[in-house]
Amino acid sequence: MAGLRLGPLLRYLDPCGGATVWVETDRPCTARVRCADGARGSARTFQIAGHHYALVPVTGLTPGTTTAYEVLLDGRPVWPEPGSGFPPSTLAVPVAGATALRVTFGSCRRAPDPTGTDALDALAARLAAGPAAERPDVLLLLGDQVYADSVSADTRRWLAARRDLRDAPGAEVAEYEEYTRLYDESWRDPEVRWLLSTVPSCHIFDDHDVIDDWNTSAAWLAGMRATPWWQERVLSGLMSYWVYQHLGNLSPAELDADPLYAAVCGAPDGTEALRSFAARADADPAAVRWSYRRDFGRTRLVMVDSRAARVLDEDRRAMLDAGEARWLRDQLLDAAGSCDHLLIGTSLPWLLPPLIHDAEGWNAALCAGSRGPRWARAGERLRRRADLEHWAAFPASFTLLADLIARVGSGPGAPATIAVLSGDVHHAYVAEPFWPNVAPQPASYVAQLTCSPVHNTVPAPVRAGFRFGWSRLGRLLGRALERHGRVVQPVLDWRRTGGPWFGNQLMTLTLHGRSARLRLEQARRNRRRRIGPAPLTTVLDRPLTPAAPPGSIQPDETSY
């Protein structure tokens, strides 16, 4: 008798009456989703490395309605679980052409959470407790959904029972089975499990989904490939990401056209087909696309892979390979005239605290040889030690994105807002760019919205460093680094208009027509409530416009 090992996760939901629901089961079976309004779907499980999964397509849903659903395995109901204290999982189907959308996003979630201050737990508890609570239409998880290189104490003990941790890679994930343990640990959290079953989610990876500083540089990659354990680690990381996260990002039509998905579903065991795909993705990143696009009525989301698509050769270093850059250009330029809001999801912030941006540009110039071979060698050591590998460390790609945003925001049919949504840097902030040599400025309101972590710790020295990075003195130091590195000045400047905020947090964009509102909430424990998830406390709530209203955050008017 088949059982539900993990899930269900509601992934894709569209106004044409279609949805996909992901599950992992403990043996081969037929998974079915049955809705209260009569809509349904079924899929046979596929097998990867001894694990069994299904992505169930649901059809017949009525736009503009909300219906409860259950999951059955070989005809036996397994979800909702008996005695669950949570409300029924539901499918809230949008209306075609809808102009209202609520998007919640964040990144960097370590699990489990003994402190009760996990922002996803807090969001789930609020939604479960109040049927009338504002529910996100989609949840964007912008990287580091699992930490393969920094595991919990429980997982460390589990690994120690499997192998000798004195052998590399030690107390880190080594292969596919160990990756499945990370997802079990993270997604079995009762609040998060229910949340992901009832709110659609879009995912993209970042470094910790594979390893810290993944694809920092060509020298970094060469060093990793020289180790005996790296090949299995990276292939397992890509395989597990495809199964647990990437598949659900795709629409039913994209799944139908995907030859790998067809091969995996059509084989008694899809492990070798998926492993071959992962090996090709590792050897030739340009052969595979992890980026994707989703349209939600009059809002377009373009999720950009800023990890695996990199070109690491020092003489042509880029965040995106040529094919990926063309794809991004097409998705952004096509948004003009067809959407009110353009959201660009990238795990790594495009606009950083100015000192950090300048340090990364300076370092990139040194590594490229602007001050000679000795400085280049020192720059490479510093790049890896200080994690200098964001968009700013790829100057041509930084400029490419800046130019594309300016072009979309200045042309006919420009969206009302263009927002770059990011995480990674363990604090939250709002930054607004402007183009000093462009007149007039883009008609669209443009902002970098950064929010992390969902659940992690931020040591005091790191907080101080980020604050210093935004300071006037930090700006002056950054300009000195630029002069030393002979760095070409960026084509735009920016100012911080919110933050920095530290804590376990989520941002929510509420879009309606051509207006937008931004809210930042943190999971904060109080003295009166010591059991269960901490409540979410609103830190910021304001219209997303260039001028902050009186009484809200005060902009830092000093431009970079």
N, C-alpha and C positions, 0 to 999 in steps of 0.2 A: 504494500500500500504506500503510494507516494506521499511525501510530506513536503511542506514549504520550508526551504532552508533560509531564504532571504527574499525580501520584497514583500508585497508588490511595490514597484516604483512606477508612478504615472509619469511618462516621459513626454510623448508628443500628444498634442490636443489641438484640433483645428476646427474652424467654423463650418467645414463641409461635413461634419458629423463623424470624423474619424479620430482615433486615439491609438496609442500603443502603451501597453503595460508590460513591464519587465519583471520576470521572476527567476529565482534559482530554486531548483528542487533537489531532493536527495536521491532521485533515481529517474530513469526515463519514464515519460508519461505524456499525456495530452493535457495541456493547461487551457482552461477556459475562463473567460471573463463574462459574467452575466449581470446585466444591469436591471434595475427596478423598472425602467421604462420599456424593456423588451430588447434593447440593443445588446449585442453579444459578439464574441469572437473567440477563436481557438487557434492553437498552434501546438505542433509537436515539439518536444524539447530537442535541442542539439547538445552534443557532448564536446567538452574541451577538458583535456587532462583529468578525466575522471569526474568532472562536474557537469551538471545538467542545467540548461538554461532555456528560457523561451521568451520571445518578444511577441506578445499577443496583440494582433491588430483588432481593434473594435470598430465596428461600423454600425450605421443606423441610428446614431445619436441625433437628437434634435437640437439645432442651434438655439442658443438663448435659454437653455434649460440646464438644471442640475439634477443628476440622478445618482443614487447610491449604487455601488457595484460590489460583487463578491467574486472570489477566485475559487475555482474548482480544479482539482487534479484527478484525472480519470473519473470524473463525475462526483467526487467527494468534496464538499465545501471545506476549505482550509483558511479562508480569510473572508470576513473578520474572524479573529481568534475568539473562541468561547470565553466569556467573562471579561472581554476587553473593556477597559474603562473609557475608551476613546469613542467619539462619534463614528458613524459609518464613513468609510472612504467614498468619495464622490468624484464624478466627472462633471465639471462645470464648463459646458460647451459655449464658446464665444459666438457672437453674431457676426456674420460676414460683413466686412467693411466697418467694424466697430472702431470708434475713435477714442475709446477710453481703455486704458491699460494700466495695471499696477505691477511694477517690476521690483522685486527684492533681490539684492545681490550682496555677495561677500566672498571671502576666500580664507584659506588657511585654517583648517579645523583638525585639531588633534583630538583623539578619542582614546579612552573614555574620559568622563568629566566628573571627578569626585567632588569638585567644588560647587557644582550646580550652576555655573555661570556660562554655560554654552549658549550662544545667542540663538542657534537653531532650536535647541531644547526650549528656550524661552518663548520663541515664536510659536512652536507647536503647542506649548501649554496654553498660551493665550487663545489660539484658534480653537483648541479643543474645549476650553472652558466657556467660550462665548460664541454661540452660533452666528451672532450678528457682527462679530469682529471683522474688520477689514481683512480680506484674504488676498494674498498675492495671486495675480493671474499666472505668473511664472516666476520661478526661482532660478537665478543664475549663480552657479558655483564656479568661481573663477580661478580654480587651481588649488593644489595641495589638499585634495579631498582625503588622501591618505599620506602617511609619512613612512616611506619605505626605508629611510635611513635613520629614523629616530623613533623607535617603537616603545610602547608602554611596558610597564613592569610585567604585566600579565603575559604579553606577547613575548617578551624576552624569556620568561620561564618556559613558555611553550616551545620557543626555538631551541632552548637548551636541552629540552627533552628529545629533540629531533636530531641534533648534531652538536659537535664540539664548537663552542663559540670562540675558542682560541684560534680557530682557522678562519681566514678571510671569507666573507666580509664580516665576520663576527656577529654582533647582535643587530644585524640588519637583515632585510629580506634578501633571499638569495634566488628563489625560483617561484614558479607559478603558484604552487600550493601555499606557499607562505604569503603571497599577495592575497589569496582568497581569505586568509585569516584577518588581514587588515580590513577588508570590506565587511567581513562578518562583525568584527569588533565595532566598526563605525556605524554600520547601517542597522545593526540589531538594537541599538539604543531605542527604547520604546517610543519616546517622543519623536525622534527623528524618523523612525520607521513609519509611524503614522503620517507624519508631515509629508514625506516623500511619496506616500501612497495616494495623497489627495491634492497635492499642488504640483503641477508639471514643472520639470526641472531641465535646464540646459547646462552642460558641463564643458569645461576645457581643462587640460592638464597644466601643471607648472612643474618646477624641478623636483620637489619632494615626492611627487607621484612616481618618480623614478629614482632620483638621487639629488642631493643638494648641489646646486650650480651646474646642473645638467647642460652640456653643450656651451660652456663658458667660452672656449677657444679651441683652436686646432691643437695646440699643445696639450690642453687639458684632455681632449678626446684621445689623442695618441697615448697619453699616459694611462688612461682608463683601459684602452684596448690592449695594453701590454699586460694587464693583470689577468690571472687565470679565471676569475669569477665574473668579470664584467659582461661577457657575452650573454651568459644565461640570465643575468640580472636585467639587462636592457631588453632582451627579447621577451622575458616574462612580464616586464613592466608594460611594454607595448601591447602584448597579448591581453593582459588583464584590463588595461584601459579600453581596448576595443570592445571587450565583452561587457564590462561593468558600466562604462560611461559612454563611449562613442556611439555604439549602436542606437541608443535611445535619442541621440541628437538628430537622427535622420528621419525624414518623413516616410510614410508608407511607400510613396512612389520612389523615393531614393533607395529604400531597402529593396524594392522589387527589381531595381536596375543594378544592384550591387552584386558583381560576380562572386566576390568573396563570401558574402552572406548566403548566396545560393549554394555555393560549394560546401560551406560549413553545415548548412541545414540539410543538404542532400546526402551527406556522408554519414556512415555509422559512427565515425569519430572524426571531428573536424580539427583535431589538434595539429596535424601536420600542415594542413592548408593554412591555418592561422599562423603557425610558426614560420612558414615560408614567407607569408605576407610581412610579418614583423621583421624578419631578416632582411627583406628587400627595403622596408622602411628605414631600417638602421643603416644599411649600406648606401642607399640612394634616397635621401629624404625627399628629393624633388619628385620621386615616383609616387608619392602618397600624399593625400591632402587630408589633414585633420580639421582644418578650418571649415566653417559652414555658415549658412545664412538662414535666418527664420524671419518671416513676415507675420506680424500680429496686427491685422487691420492696416491702419495708417502708420504703424511703427515698424521700422526695419532693425533687426539685430544682425550684426555681422560679427561672428566670433572668430578671432584671429589666433592662429597657432604661433606663439612667440617663443617656442622651445625647439620643436623638432624640425621646423622649416628653415633653420639658420644656415647660412653659408659661412664657414669658419676659416677659410683660407684668408690669411692676413691681407693679401693684396686685393681681395674683392669681398671683404667681410660685409655681411648683410644680415639683418634680422629675418628677412624673407628671401627665398630664392626667386629667380626671375618669374617662374610660373605662378608662384604664390603672390608675388607683387602685382602681376597682371590681373589675377583673380580678384585681389582686394580692390584694385582700381575699378574694375568693372562693377563690383557690388556697390561701391560708394557712389560712383558717378551715376549709376542707374537709379539711385535713390532720389535724385533731383526731380521734382515734379510728381513723384509717386508716393511720398510719405511726409508726414508732419514731423516725425521725430526719427533721428538716425542714432542708433546705439552701436558703438564699437566696443566689443568685449575683448580685452587682451589682459592676460594675467599680470603682465608687468606694466606699471604705469608709463604712459607716454611722457607726461610732465612730472618731474621729480622735484623735491626740494632743490633750489638752485645750486647750493654747494655740491650736492651729490651729482647733479647733472654735469656740472663743470669738471668735477673730479673724474667722472667716467669719460667725458670727452677728452680731457687731458691724458688720461691713461690710454685711451684708444690711439691717440696721436703718438704717444711714446712707443707703444707696441708696434705701430706701423713704421717706426724709424725716424720720427721727426727730430729726435735729438741724438741719433746714432745707436749703434748696436748695444752698447753698455746700458743705456737707458731703456732700450727695448727689452732686454732681459730682466731688468728690474721691474719694468712695467708689467710684464707677464706674471711675475711672482706676486706683485701687488694686486693685479686683476683677480687672481684666484683667491688670494687671502681675504680681500675686502669685498668680494661679490660684485665687482664692477662690470655688470653684464646686462643692464637694462637697455631700453631703446636708445638712451643717450650714448651708450657704448658702441652703437652702430650708427654713426652720424648720417650716413646716406639714407638709411631707413627712417631715421627720425625726421629728416627733411622731407622724404617722400610722403610720410603720413601727414606732416604739416601742410604740404602743398595740396594734397588731395582734400583735406578738410577745408582749407581756404577756398579751393575751387568749388566744392559742393556747396559751401555756405554762401558763396558770392554769386552763383549763377542763377538763372531763371528757375523758379520752382524750388528755391532753397528751403530745406526743412526749417521749422521753427527752432529746433534745438539739435545740436550735434554733441553727444556726450560720449566720452571715452571712459569706459567702466573698467576698473582694475583693482587688484589687491596686492598681495605679496609683501608689502613693506611694513606690515604690522602697525600701521596707524591709519587714520582716516583724515581726508582733507578735500577741499574744493579748490581748484586752481583754474583761472580764466586766462587764456592766451589772447594776445593781440599781435597784429602784424604791423610794425612801425612803418614799413615802406610800401604798404598797400593802402590805397585810397579808392573808394571807401572801404571800411572794414567789412568783413563778412556780415551779411544780413542775419544769418543764423546766430543764436546764442550758442557759444562753444564752451565746453567745460571738461576738465579732467576730474572725474569723481572716483576717488580711491577709498576702498573700505576693506580693512582687514585688521585683526584676525576675527574669524567667527569664534574660535576657541583656541587660544594659545597664550603664552606669557610674553611680556615685553619687559626685559630688565631695565632698571633705572638708567644705566649708562646709555643704552640704546635710545631710550626716550630723549635723554639730554642731547644725544647726537642728532636726532631728527629735528628737534627744536632749533639747535644751532644751525642746521642746514637751511632753515627758513629765515635766519636772522640777517640783519644788515651786515654784521661782521662776516658771517658765512658767505654772503654774496661777494664781499671784497676779497676774501681768501680764494673763492672760486675764480674770480677774474684774474687773480695772480697766477693760478694754475694754468688758466687758458693761455696767458701770455707766455709762460714757460714752455708749454707744449706747442706753441704756434698754431693754436686751434682757430679755425674759421668760425666766426660768430654765427649763431643760429639765425634762421630767417624770421624768428618770432621771439617775443618776450611773453612773460606771464606773471601774474600776481596771485598770491594766495588770498582767497576770499572766505575761507572757512577752515578751522582747525589750527594746528593738528589736534586730533582727539585720540586718546589711547583707551583701550578696553576691548572686551569681546563684543562685537558690534555688527550691525547690518544696516545698509542703506536701502531706502525704498523710493523709487521714482513713481509718482502718480501722474499719468499723462491723460489729458482730456482735451480733445480738439487740438488746438495748437498751443495750449498752455501746459506747463509742467510744474510739479511741486516736489521738493526733495525733503526726505525725513531721514535722520540718523537716530538709531536706537541702540542702547547698550544694555547688556544683561548685568544688572547690579544686585548683589546680595544686600539685603537690609537686616537689621537686628530682629525685626518681628517675624521674618520668614526665613527659617533655616532648613526647611525640608522641601525637597522638590526643586525644580528649575527656578532660578532667579527671575523676577519680572523684568520686562523690557522697560527702560526709562528713555523718554524722548530727550535727546540732546539738541537736536536741530530740527526745525520745521519751517520752511520758507519757500516762496515761489522761486523757481529756477530762472532767474532773470539777472541781467548784468548788475543792476542796482539792488543791494540788499535793503529791505524795508526797515524803517526805524524800529529799534528795540530788538532786532535780530543780530546776527553776527556782524562784527565790524570788519570791513575789508582791510587787508594790509595793502595800502596803496602803493607801496614801493615795488616798482617793476623790476623784473630780472634784467 
